[in-house]
Amino acid sequence: MKKPVFVIFFLISIFQTAMAQCSICTKTAEQMGEGPAKALNGAIVYLMVMPFAIIGFIGYRWWKREKQIISEQNSQ
């Protein structure tokens, strides 16, 4: 259980330093100044985390189930 939690926290820390703005958002943020630009980037990254977490969870469950099916087939 510790490994998935570590991976999630690691990915969140990487996303916080990412620049996740499209060209329109970048131009808008440049006009607002440094503080609001960082807040806008943080909000974009925050909204991006949940879909990745859901996809990661589904992928992990699929991988775990496939591993179980393969081990059951090999034991027969």
PDB file with SEQRES, HELIX, SHEET and CRYST1 records, atoms N, CA, C and O in Angstrom:
SEQRES   1 A   76  MET LYS LYS PRO VAL PHE VAL ILE PHE PHE LEU ILE SER          
SEQRES   2 A   76  ILE PHE GLN THR ALA MET ALA GLN CYS SER ILE CYS THR          
SEQRES   3 A   76  LYS THR ALA GLU GLN MET GLY GLU GLY PRO ALA LYS ALA          
SEQRES   4 A   76  LEU ASN GLY ALA ILE VAL TYR LEU MET VAL MET PRO PHE          
SEQRES   5 A   76  ALA ILE ILE GLY PHE ILE GLY TYR ARG TRP TRP LYS ARG          
SEQRES   6 A   76  GLU LYS GLN ILE ILE SER GLU GLN ASN SER GLN                  
HELIX    1 AA1 LYS A    2  THR A   17  1                                  16    
HELIX    2 AA2 SER A   23  MET A   32  1                                  10    
HELIX    3 AA3 GLU A   34  SER A   75  1                                  42    
CRYST1    1.000    1.000    1.000  90.00  90.00  90.00 P 1           1          
ATOM      1  N   MET A   1       0.812  -1.192   0.000  1.00  0.00           N  
ATOM      2  CA  MET A   1       0.000   0.000   0.000  1.00  0.00           C  
ATOM      3  C   MET A   1       0.853   1.253   0.000  1.00  0.00           C  
ATOM      4  O   MET A   1       0.410   2.298  -0.476  1.00  0.00           O  
ATOM      5  N   LYS A   2       2.060   1.171   0.521  1.00  0.00           N  
ATOM      6  CA  LYS A   2       2.916   2.345   0.597  1.00  0.00           C  
ATOM      7  C   LYS A   2       3.406   2.791  -0.776  1.00  0.00           C  
ATOM      8  O   LYS A   2       3.577   3.986  -1.017  1.00  0.00           O  
ATOM      9  N   LYS A   3       3.630   1.842  -1.670  1.00  0.00           N  
ATOM     10  CA  LYS A   3       4.182   2.186  -2.977  1.00  0.00           C  
ATOM     11  C   LYS A   3       3.229   3.051  -3.810  1.00  0.00           C  
ATOM     12  O   LYS A   3       3.679   4.062  -4.349  1.00  0.00           O  
ATOM     13  N   PRO A   4       1.937   2.714  -3.948  1.00  0.00           N  
ATOM     14  CA  PRO A   4       1.045   3.589  -4.722  1.00  0.00           C  
ATOM     15  C   PRO A   4       0.904   4.978  -4.109  1.00  0.00           C  
ATOM     16  O   PRO A   4       0.805   5.966  -4.835  1.00  0.00           O  
ATOM     17  N   VAL A   5       0.894   5.062  -2.792  1.00  0.00           N  
ATOM     18  CA  VAL A   5       0.776   6.364  -2.141  1.00  0.00           C  
ATOM     19  C   VAL A   5       2.011   7.205  -2.448  1.00  0.00           C  
ATOM     20  O   VAL A   5       1.897   8.397  -2.735  1.00  0.00           O  
ATOM     21  N   PHE A   6       3.186   6.589  -2.389  1.00  0.00           N  
ATOM     22  CA  PHE A   6       4.422   7.297  -2.711  1.00  0.00           C  
ATOM     23  C   PHE A   6       4.414   7.791  -4.153  1.00  0.00           C  
ATOM     24  O   PHE A   6       4.816   8.921  -4.432  1.00  0.00           O  
ATOM     25  N   VAL A   7       3.959   6.946  -5.060  1.00  0.00           N  
ATOM     26  CA  VAL A   7       3.909   7.324  -6.481  1.00  0.00           C  
ATOM     27  C   VAL A   7       2.952   8.494  -6.693  1.00  0.00           C  
ATOM     28  O   VAL A   7       3.257   9.408  -7.459  1.00  0.00           O  
ATOM     29  N   ILE A   8       1.809   8.475  -6.028  1.00  0.00           N  
ATOM     30  CA  ILE A   8       0.842   9.562  -6.177  1.00  0.00           C  
ATOM     31  C   ILE A   8       1.435  10.870  -5.674  1.00  0.00           C  
ATOM     32  O   ILE A   8       1.324  11.894  -6.348  1.00  0.00           O  
ATOM     33  N   PHE A   9       2.063  10.857  -4.499  1.00  0.00           N  
ATOM     34  CA  PHE A   9       2.661  12.082  -3.971  1.00  0.00           C  
ATOM     35  C   PHE A   9       3.809  12.559  -4.856  1.00  0.00           C  
ATOM     36  O   PHE A   9       3.996  13.763  -5.032  1.00  0.00           O  
ATOM     37  N   PHE A  10       4.576  11.629  -5.413  1.00  0.00           N  
ATOM     38  CA  PHE A  10       5.665  11.995  -6.314  1.00  0.00           C  
ATOM     39  C   PHE A  10       5.128  12.672  -7.571  1.00  0.00           C  
ATOM     40  O   PHE A  10       5.659  13.692  -8.010  1.00  0.00           O  
ATOM     41  N   LEU A  11       4.075  12.102  -8.146  1.00  0.00           N  
ATOM     42  CA  LEU A  11       3.492  12.694  -9.347  1.00  0.00           C  
ATOM     43  C   LEU A  11       2.879  14.058  -9.073  1.00  0.00           C  
ATOM     44  O   LEU A  11       2.979  14.960  -9.905  1.00  0.00           O  
ATOM     45  N   ILE A  12       2.250  14.219  -7.924  1.00  0.00           N  
ATOM     46  CA  ILE A  12       1.683  15.519  -7.577  1.00  0.00           C  
ATOM     47  C   ILE A  12       2.786  16.555  -7.431  1.00  0.00           C  
ATOM     48  O   ILE A  12       2.619  17.700  -7.852  1.00  0.00           O  
ATOM     49  N   SER A  13       3.907  16.170  -6.842  1.00  0.00           N  
ATOM     50  CA  SER A  13       4.998  17.132  -6.688  1.00  0.00           C  
ATOM     51  C   SER A  13       5.593  17.507  -8.038  1.00  0.00           C  
ATOM     52  O   SER A  13       6.045  18.639  -8.213  1.00  0.00           O  
ATOM     53  N   ILE A  14       5.604  16.588  -8.992  1.00  0.00           N  
ATOM     54  CA  ILE A  14       6.092  16.907 -10.335  1.00  0.00           C  
ATOM     55  C   ILE A  14       5.122  17.850 -11.030  1.00  0.00           C  
ATOM     56  O   ILE A  14       5.543  18.797 -11.693  1.00  0.00           O  
ATOM     57  N   PHE A  15       3.815  17.594 -10.882  1.00  0.00           N  
ATOM     58  CA  PHE A  15       2.817  18.427 -11.543  1.00  0.00           C  
ATOM     59  C   PHE A  15       2.831  19.854 -11.025  1.00  0.00           C  
ATOM     60  O   PHE A  15       2.501  20.780 -11.766  1.00  0.00           O  
ATOM     61  N   GLN A  16       3.205  20.049  -9.775  1.00  0.00           N  
ATOM     62  CA  GLN A  16       3.201  21.395  -9.215  1.00  0.00           C  
ATOM     63  C   GLN A  16       4.257  22.277  -9.874  1.00  0.00           C  
ATOM     64  O   GLN A  16       4.102  23.498  -9.906  1.00  0.00           O  
ATOM     65  N   THR A  17       5.312  21.691 -10.393  1.00  0.00           N  
ATOM     66  CA  THR A  17       6.348  22.489 -11.043  1.00  0.00           C  
ATOM     67  C   THR A  17       6.141  22.577 -12.550  1.00  0.00           C  
ATOM     68  O   THR A  17       6.875  23.291 -13.233  1.00  0.00           O  
ATOM     69  N   ALA A  18       5.171  21.872 -13.065  1.00  0.00           N  
ATOM     70  CA  ALA A  18       4.933  21.864 -14.509  1.00  0.00           C  
ATOM     71  C   ALA A  18       4.278  23.168 -14.953  1.00  0.00           C  
ATOM     72  O   ALA A  18       3.529  23.793 -14.202  1.00  0.00           O  
ATOM     73  N   MET A  19       4.570  23.556 -16.164  1.00  0.00           N  
ATOM     74  CA  MET A  19       3.915  24.713 -16.760  1.00  0.00           C  
ATOM     75  C   MET A  19       2.807  24.168 -17.652  1.00  0.00           C  
ATOM     76  O   MET A  19       3.070  23.658 -18.741  1.00  0.00           O  
ATOM     77  N   ALA A  20       1.581  24.278 -17.188  1.00  0.00           N  
ATOM     78  CA  ALA A  20       0.464  23.618 -17.855  1.00  0.00           C  
ATOM     79  C   ALA A  20      -0.478  24.634 -18.487  1.00  0.00           C  
ATOM     80  O   ALA A  20      -1.690  24.571 -18.283  1.00  0.00           O  
ATOM     81  N   GLN A  21       0.068  25.554 -19.241  1.00  0.00           N  
ATOM     82  CA  GLN A  21      -0.786  26.571 -19.828  1.00  0.00           C  
ATOM     83  C   GLN A  21      -0.737  26.494 -21.348  1.00  0.00           C  
ATOM     84  O   GLN A  21       0.315  26.270 -21.947  1.00  0.00           O  
ATOM     85  N   CYS A  22      -1.894  26.685 -21.947  1.00  0.00           N  
ATOM     86  CA  CYS A  22      -1.945  26.793 -23.397  1.00  0.00           C  
ATOM     87  C   CYS A  22      -1.512  28.206 -23.785  1.00  0.00           C  
ATOM     88  O   CYS A  22      -1.286  29.045 -22.913  1.00  0.00           O  
ATOM     89  N   SER A  23      -1.400  28.467 -25.050  1.00  0.00           N  
ATOM     90  CA  SER A  23      -0.912  29.773 -25.484  1.00  0.00           C  
ATOM     91  C   SER A  23      -1.863  30.905 -25.096  1.00  0.00           C  
ATOM     92  O   SER A  23      -1.410  32.003 -24.770  1.00  0.00           O  
ATOM     93  N   ILE A  24      -3.155  30.658 -25.126  1.00  0.00           N  
ATOM     94  CA  ILE A  24      -4.123  31.697 -24.756  1.00  0.00           C  
ATOM     95  C   ILE A  24      -4.022  31.977 -23.256  1.00  0.00           C  
ATOM     96  O   ILE A  24      -4.038  33.135 -22.839  1.00  0.00           O  
ATOM     97  N   CYS A  25      -3.920  30.931 -22.452  1.00  0.00           N  
ATOM     98  CA  CYS A  25      -3.800  31.115 -21.006  1.00  0.00           C  
ATOM     99  C   CYS A  25      -2.489  31.818 -20.657  1.00  0.00           C  
ATOM    100  O   CYS A  25      -2.452  32.635 -19.737  1.00  0.00           O  
ATOM    101  N   THR A  26      -1.422  31.508 -21.380  1.00  0.00           N  
ATOM    102  CA  THR A  26      -0.145  32.147 -21.128  1.00  0.00           C  
ATOM    103  C   THR A  26      -0.228  33.648 -21.388  1.00  0.00           C  
ATOM    104  O   THR A  26       0.251  34.439 -20.576  1.00  0.00           O  
ATOM    105  N   LYS A  27      -0.819  34.045 -22.489  1.00  0.00           N  
ATOM    106  CA  LYS A  27      -0.949  35.476 -22.799  1.00  0.00           C  
ATOM    107  C   LYS A  27      -1.822  36.179 -21.768  1.00  0.00           C  
ATOM    108  O   LYS A  27      -1.513  37.299 -21.363  1.00  0.00           O  
ATOM    109  N   THR A  28      -2.888  35.549 -21.345  1.00  0.00           N  
ATOM    110  CA  THR A  28      -3.762  36.139 -20.330  1.00  0.00           C  
ATOM    111  C   THR A  28      -3.016  36.276 -19.010  1.00  0.00           C  
ATOM    112  O   THR A  28      -3.125  37.302 -18.338  1.00  0.00           O  
ATOM    113  N   ALA A  29      -2.259  35.247 -18.637  1.00  0.00           N  
ATOM    114  CA  ALA A  29      -1.512  35.270 -17.383  1.00  0.00           C  
ATOM    115  C   ALA A  29      -0.415  36.334 -17.416  1.00  0.00           C  
ATOM    116  O   ALA A  29      -0.150  36.972 -16.397  1.00  0.00           O  
ATOM    117  N   GLU A  30       0.222  36.533 -18.562  1.00  0.00           N  
ATOM    118  CA  GLU A  30       1.257  37.558 -18.676  1.00  0.00           C  
ATOM    119  C   GLU A  30       0.674  38.948 -18.447  1.00  0.00           C  
ATOM    120  O   GLU A  30       1.339  39.816 -17.882  1.00  0.00           O  
ATOM    121  N   GLN A  31      -0.545  39.157 -18.875  1.00  0.00           N  
ATOM    122  CA  GLN A  31      -1.181  40.456 -18.695  1.00  0.00           C  
ATOM    123  C   GLN A  31      -1.591  40.679 -17.241  1.00  0.00           C  
ATOM    124  O   GLN A  31      -1.664  41.824 -16.794  1.00  0.00           O  
ATOM    125  N   MET A  32      -1.860  39.606 -16.497  1.00  0.00           N  
ATOM    126  CA  MET A  32      -2.304  39.729 -15.107  1.00  0.00           C  
ATOM    127  C   MET A  32      -1.162  40.035 -14.143  1.00  0.00           C  
ATOM    128  O   MET A  32      -1.377  40.687 -13.121  1.00  0.00           O  
ATOM    129  N   GLY A  33       0.023  39.583 -14.445  1.00  0.00           N  
ATOM    130  CA  GLY A  33       1.150  39.736 -13.528  1.00  0.00           C  
ATOM    131  C   GLY A  33       1.601  38.393 -12.998  1.00  0.00           C  
ATOM    132  O   GLY A  33       1.023  37.355 -13.320  1.00  0.00           O  
ATOM    133  N   GLU A  34       2.652  38.424 -12.174  1.00  0.00           N  
ATOM    134  CA  GLU A  34       3.271  37.171 -11.715  1.00  0.00           C  
ATOM    135  C   GLU A  34       2.397  36.381 -10.739  1.00  0.00           C  
ATOM    136  O   GLU A  34       2.270  35.166 -10.893  1.00  0.00           O  
ATOM    137  N   GLY A  35       1.801  37.022  -9.757  1.00  0.00           N  
ATOM    138  CA  GLY A  35       0.996  36.312  -8.746  1.00  0.00           C  
ATOM    139  C   GLY A  35      -0.202  35.600  -9.341  1.00  0.00           C  
ATOM    140  O   GLY A  35      -0.362  34.398  -9.130  1.00  0.00           O  
ATOM    141  N   PRO A  36      -1.054  36.308 -10.085  1.00  0.00           N  
ATOM    142  CA  PRO A  36      -2.197  35.619 -10.690  1.00  0.00           C  
ATOM    143  C   PRO A  36      -1.790  34.569 -11.718  1.00  0.00           C  
ATOM    144  O   PRO A  36      -2.495  33.578 -11.905  1.00  0.00           O  
ATOM    145  N   ALA A  37      -0.657  34.781 -12.383  1.00  0.00           N  
ATOM    146  CA  ALA A  37      -0.187  33.790 -13.364  1.00  0.00           C  
ATOM    147  C   ALA A  37       0.163  32.479 -12.671  1.00  0.00           C  
ATOM    148  O   ALA A  37      -0.160  31.403 -13.175  1.00  0.00           O  
ATOM    149  N   LYS A  38       0.823  32.565 -11.518  1.00  0.00           N  
ATOM    150  CA  LYS A  38       1.140  31.342 -10.763  1.00  0.00           C  
ATOM    151  C   LYS A  38      -0.128  30.664 -10.267  1.00  0.00           C  
ATOM    152  O   LYS A  38      -0.226  29.437 -10.274  1.00  0.00           O  
ATOM    153  N   ALA A  39      -1.096  31.464  -9.837  1.00  0.00           N  
ATOM    154  CA  ALA A  39      -2.358  30.897  -9.367  1.00  0.00           C  
ATOM    155  C   ALA A  39      -3.104  30.206 -10.508  1.00  0.00           C  
ATOM    156  O   ALA A  39      -3.669  29.129 -10.317  1.00  0.00           O  
ATOM    157  N   LEU A  40      -3.108  30.814 -11.680  1.00  0.00           N  
ATOM    158  CA  LEU A  40      -3.761  30.211 -12.841  1.00  0.00           C  
ATOM    159  C   LEU A  40      -3.091  28.901 -13.219  1.00  0.00           C  
ATOM    160  O   LEU A  40      -3.766  27.916 -13.521  1.00  0.00           O  
ATOM    161  N   ASN A  41      -1.768  28.889 -13.203  1.00  0.00           N  
ATOM    162  CA  ASN A  41      -1.038  27.664 -13.520  1.00  0.00           C  
ATOM    163  C   ASN A  41      -1.318  26.584 -12.481  1.00  0.00           C  
ATOM    164  O   ASN A  41      -1.493  25.416 -12.830  1.00  0.00           O  
ATOM    165  N   GLY A  42      -1.361  26.964 -11.217  1.00  0.00           N  
ATOM    166  CA  GLY A  42      -1.675  25.999 -10.163  1.00  0.00           C  
ATOM    167  C   GLY A  42      -3.069  25.421 -10.315  1.00  0.00           C  
ATOM    168  O   GLY A  42      -3.281  24.230 -10.083  1.00  0.00           O  
ATOM    169  N   ALA A  43      -4.027  26.264 -10.707  1.00  0.00           N  
ATOM    170  CA  ALA A  43      -5.396  25.782 -10.905  1.00  0.00           C  
ATOM    171  C   ALA A  43      -5.477  24.811 -12.073  1.00  0.00           C  
ATOM    172  O   ALA A  43      -6.200  23.817 -12.004  1.00  0.00           O  
ATOM    173  N   ILE A  44      -4.749  25.087 -13.139  1.00  0.00           N  
ATOM    174  CA  ILE A  44      -4.744  24.192 -14.302  1.00  0.00           C  
ATOM    175  C   ILE A  44      -4.152  22.840 -13.917  1.00  0.00           C  
ATOM    176  O   ILE A  44      -4.685  21.793 -14.284  1.00  0.00           O  
ATOM    177  N   VAL A  45      -3.052  22.870 -13.177  1.00  0.00           N  
ATOM    178  CA  VAL A  45      -2.427  21.622 -12.746  1.00  0.00           C  
ATOM    179  C   VAL A  45      -3.348  20.875 -11.792  1.00  0.00           C  
ATOM    180  O   VAL A  45      -3.451  19.651 -11.873  1.00  0.00           O  
ATOM    181  N   TYR A  46      -4.016  21.582 -10.893  1.00  0.00           N  
ATOM    182  CA  TYR A  46      -4.948  20.955  -9.946  1.00  0.00           C  
ATOM    183  C   TYR A  46      -6.078  20.243 -10.688  1.00  0.00           C  
ATOM    184  O   TYR A  46      -6.442  19.122 -10.334  1.00  0.00           O  
ATOM    185  N   LEU A  47      -6.621  20.875 -11.693  1.00  0.00           N  
ATOM    186  CA  LEU A  47      -7.695  20.255 -12.462  1.00  0.00           C  
ATOM    187  C   LEU A  47      -7.195  19.070 -13.293  1.00  0.00           C  
ATOM    188  O   LEU A  47      -7.981  18.198 -13.663  1.00  0.00           O  
ATOM    189  N   MET A  48      -5.919  19.036 -13.581  1.00  0.00           N  
ATOM    190  CA  MET A  48      -5.343  17.982 -14.402  1.00  0.00           C  
ATOM    191  C   MET A  48      -5.047  16.721 -13.575  1.00  0.00           C  
ATOM    192  O   MET A  48      -4.977  15.625 -14.132  1.00  0.00           O  
ATOM    193  N   VAL A  49      -4.875  16.862 -12.271  1.00  0.00           N  
ATOM    194  CA  VAL A  49      -4.455  15.733 -11.435  1.00  0.00           C  
ATOM    195  C   VAL A  49      -5.536  14.658 -11.332  1.00  0.00           C  
ATOM    196  O   VAL A  49      -5.222  13.472 -11.441  1.00  0.00           O  
ATOM    197  N   MET A  50      -6.777  15.029 -11.129  1.00  0.00           N  
ATOM    198  CA  MET A  50      -7.837  14.037 -10.890  1.00  0.00           C  
ATOM    199  C   MET A  50      -8.047  13.085 -12.079  1.00  0.00           C  
ATOM    200  O   MET A  50      -8.151  11.879 -11.853  1.00  0.00           O  
ATOM    201  N   PRO A  51      -8.116  13.557 -13.325  1.00  0.00           N  
ATOM    202  CA  PRO A  51      -8.245  12.588 -14.422  1.00  0.00           C  
ATOM    203  C   PRO A  51      -7.072  11.614 -14.500  1.00  0.00           C  
ATOM    204  O   PRO A  51      -7.260  10.435 -14.797  1.00  0.00           O  
ATOM    205  N   PHE A  52      -5.857  12.110 -14.231  1.00  0.00           N  
ATOM    206  CA  PHE A  52      -4.704  11.207 -14.240  1.00  0.00           C  
ATOM    207  C   PHE A  52      -4.792  10.206 -13.097  1.00  0.00           C  
ATOM    208  O   PHE A  52      -4.424   9.044 -13.269  1.00  0.00           O  
ATOM    209  N   ALA A  53      -5.269  10.632 -11.941  1.00  0.00           N  
ATOM    210  CA  ALA A  53      -5.413   9.719 -10.809  1.00  0.00           C  
ATOM    211  C   ALA A  53      -6.455   8.649 -11.111  1.00  0.00           C  
ATOM    212  O   ALA A  53      -6.252   7.480 -10.781  1.00  0.00           O  
ATOM    213  N   ILE A  54      -7.558   9.030 -11.729  1.00  0.00           N  
ATOM    214  CA  ILE A  54      -8.602   8.061 -12.071  1.00  0.00           C  
ATOM    215  C   ILE A  54      -8.086   7.056 -13.094  1.00  0.00           C  
ATOM    216  O   ILE A  54      -8.298   5.853 -12.944  1.00  0.00           O  
ATOM    217  N   ILE A  55      -7.416   7.536 -14.120  1.00  0.00           N  
ATOM    218  CA  ILE A  55      -6.859   6.642 -15.139  1.00  0.00           C  
ATOM    219  C   ILE A  55      -5.809   5.727 -14.523  1.00  0.00           C  
ATOM    220  O   ILE A  55      -5.751   4.542 -14.852  1.00  0.00           O  
ATOM    221  N   GLY A  56      -4.981   6.263 -13.636  1.00  0.00           N  
ATOM    222  CA  GLY A  56      -3.979   5.446 -12.964  1.00  0.00           C  
ATOM    223  C   GLY A  56      -4.600   4.370 -12.103  1.00  0.00           C  
ATOM    224  O   GLY A  56      -4.118   3.237 -12.078  1.00  0.00           O  
ATOM    225  N   PHE A  57      -5.676   4.711 -11.389  1.00  0.00           N  
ATOM    226  CA  PHE A  57      -6.361   3.737 -10.543  1.00  0.00           C  
ATOM    227  C   PHE A  57      -6.976   2.628 -11.383  1.00  0.00           C  
ATOM    228  O   PHE A  57      -6.852   1.449 -11.049  1.00  0.00           O  
ATOM    229  N   ILE A  58      -7.632   2.998 -12.463  1.00  0.00           N  
ATOM    230  CA  ILE A  58      -8.237   1.996 -13.352  1.00  0.00           C  
ATOM    231  C   ILE A  58      -7.151   1.109 -13.960  1.00  0.00           C  
ATOM    232  O   ILE A  58      -7.317  -0.108 -14.037  1.00  0.00           O  
ATOM    233  N   GLY A  59      -6.061   1.702 -14.383  1.00  0.00           N  
ATOM    234  CA  GLY A  59      -4.950   0.928 -14.945  1.00  0.00           C  
ATOM    235  C   GLY A  59      -4.341  -0.018 -13.932  1.00  0.00           C  
ATOM    236  O   GLY A  59      -4.011  -1.160 -14.251  1.00  0.00           O  
ATOM    237  N   TYR A  60      -4.194   0.466 -12.703  1.00  0.00           N  
ATOM    238  CA  TYR A  60      -3.648  -0.391 -11.649  1.00  0.00           C  
ATOM    239  C   TYR A  60      -4.573  -1.558 -11.369  1.00  0.00           C  
ATOM    240  O   TYR A  60      -4.100  -2.689 -11.256  1.00  0.00           O  
ATOM    241  N   ARG A  61      -5.871  -1.330 -11.254  1.00  0.00           N  
ATOM    242  CA  ARG A  61      -6.832  -2.411 -11.014  1.00  0.00           C  
ATOM    243  C   ARG A  61      -6.832  -3.412 -12.163  1.00  0.00           C  
ATOM    244  O   ARG A  61      -6.901  -4.620 -11.938  1.00  0.00           O  
ATOM    245  N   TRP A  62      -6.754  -2.911 -13.399  1.00  0.00           N  
ATOM    246  CA  TRP A  62      -6.717  -3.793 -14.565  1.00  0.00           C  
ATOM    247  C   TRP A  62      -5.468  -4.658 -14.528  1.00  0.00           C  
ATOM    248  O   TRP A  62      -5.540  -5.868 -14.744  1.00  0.00           O  
ATOM    249  N   TRP A  63      -4.313  -4.036 -14.252  1.00  0.00           N  
ATOM    250  CA  TRP A  63      -3.055  -4.772 -14.201  1.00  0.00           C  
ATOM    251  C   TRP A  63      -3.097  -5.838 -13.108  1.00  0.00           C  
ATOM    252  O   TRP A  63      -2.656  -6.969 -13.312  1.00  0.00           O  
ATOM    253  N   LYS A  64      -3.636  -5.463 -11.941  1.00  0.00           N  
ATOM    254  CA  LYS A  64      -3.715  -6.413 -10.830  1.00  0.00           C  
ATOM    255  C   LYS A  64      -4.624  -7.590 -11.185  1.00  0.00           C  
ATOM    256  O   LYS A  64      -4.308  -8.739 -10.878  1.00  0.00           O  
ATOM    257  N   ARG A  65      -5.751  -7.300 -11.829  1.00  0.00           N  
ATOM    258  CA  ARG A  65      -6.695  -8.365 -12.212  1.00  0.00           C  
ATOM    259  C   ARG A  65      -6.073  -9.273 -13.283  1.00  0.00           C  
ATOM    260  O   ARG A  65      -6.206 -10.495 -13.205  1.00  0.00           O  
ATOM    261  N   GLU A  66      -5.413  -8.703 -14.258  1.00  0.00           N  
ATOM    262  CA  GLU A  66      -4.757  -9.508 -15.296  1.00  0.00           C  
ATOM    263  C   GLU A  66      -3.663 -10.388 -14.704  1.00  0.00           C  
ATOM    264  O   GLU A  66      -3.500 -11.540 -15.108  1.00  0.00           O  
ATOM    265  N   LYS A  67      -2.921  -9.851 -13.756  1.00  0.00           N  
ATOM    266  CA  LYS A  67      -1.881 -10.631 -13.100  1.00  0.00           C  
ATOM    267  C   LYS A  67      -2.490 -11.818 -12.356  1.00  0.00           C  
ATOM    268  O   LYS A  67      -1.934 -12.916 -12.365  1.00  0.00           O  
ATOM    269  N   GLN A  68      -3.637 -11.589 -11.710  1.00  0.00           N  
ATOM    270  CA  GLN A  68      -4.331 -12.665 -10.996  1.00  0.00           C  
ATOM    271  C   GLN A  68      -4.840 -13.725 -11.975  1.00  0.00           C  
ATOM    272  O   GLN A  68      -4.724 -14.919 -11.699  1.00  0.00           O  
ATOM    273  N   ILE A  69      -5.396 -13.312 -13.099  1.00  0.00           N  
ATOM    274  CA  ILE A  69      -5.909 -14.256 -14.099  1.00  0.00           C  
ATOM    275  C   ILE A  69      -4.768 -15.097 -14.665  1.00  0.00           C  
ATOM    276  O   ILE A  69      -4.916 -16.307 -14.835  1.00  0.00           O  
ATOM    277  N   ILE A  70      -3.651 -14.475 -14.954  1.00  0.00           N  
ATOM    278  CA  ILE A  70      -2.509 -15.201 -15.510  1.00  0.00           C  
ATOM    279  C   ILE A  70      -1.976 -16.200 -14.502  1.00  0.00           C  
ATOM    280  O   ILE A  70      -1.637 -17.324 -14.873  1.00  0.00           O  
ATOM    281  N   SER A  71      -1.895 -15.816 -13.230  1.00  0.00           N  
ATOM    282  CA  SER A  71      -1.400 -16.757 -12.223  1.00  0.00           C  
ATOM    283  C   SER A  71      -2.368 -17.921 -12.020  1.00  0.00           C  
ATOM    284  O   SER A  71      -1.935 -19.038 -11.737  1.00  0.00           O  
ATOM    285  N   GLU A  72      -3.678 -17.672 -12.162  1.00  0.00           N  
ATOM    286  CA  GLU A  72      -4.651 -18.764 -12.053  1.00  0.00           C  
ATOM    287  C   GLU A  72      -4.543 -19.715 -13.248  1.00  0.00           C  
ATOM    288  O   GLU A  72      -4.702 -20.925 -13.087  1.00  0.00           O  
ATOM    289  N   GLN A  73      -4.278 -19.190 -14.423  1.00  0.00           N  
ATOM    290  CA  GLN A  73      -4.145 -20.023 -15.614  1.00  0.00           C  
ATOM    291  C   GLN A  73      -2.861 -20.857 -15.544  1.00  0.00           C  
ATOM    292  O   GLN A  73      -2.846 -22.008 -15.980  1.00  0.00           O  
ATOM    293  N   ASN A  74      -1.806 -20.291 -15.007  1.00  0.00           N  
ATOM    294  CA  ASN A  74      -0.544 -21.028 -14.897  1.00  0.00           C  
ATOM    295  C   ASN A  74      -0.631 -22.116 -13.834  1.00  0.00           C  
ATOM    296  O   ASN A  74       0.059 -23.129 -13.948  1.00  0.00           O  
ATOM    297  N   SER A  75      -1.447 -21.943 -12.815  1.00  0.00           N  
ATOM    298  CA  SER A  75      -1.546 -22.952 -11.757  1.00  0.00           C  
ATOM    299  C   SER A  75      -2.427 -24.129 -12.170  1.00  0.00           C  
ATOM    300  O   SER A  75      -2.374 -25.179 -11.529  1.00  0.00           O  
ATOM    301  N   GLN A  76      -3.225 -23.988 -13.207  1.00  0.00           N  
ATOM    302  CA  GLN A  76      -4.112 -25.072 -13.633  1.00  0.00           C  
ATOM    303  C   GLN A  76      -3.396 -26.070 -14.447  1.00  0.00           C  
ATOM    304  O   GLN A  76      -3.995 -27.051 -14.888  1.00  0.00           O  
TER     305      GLN A  76                                                      
END                                                                             
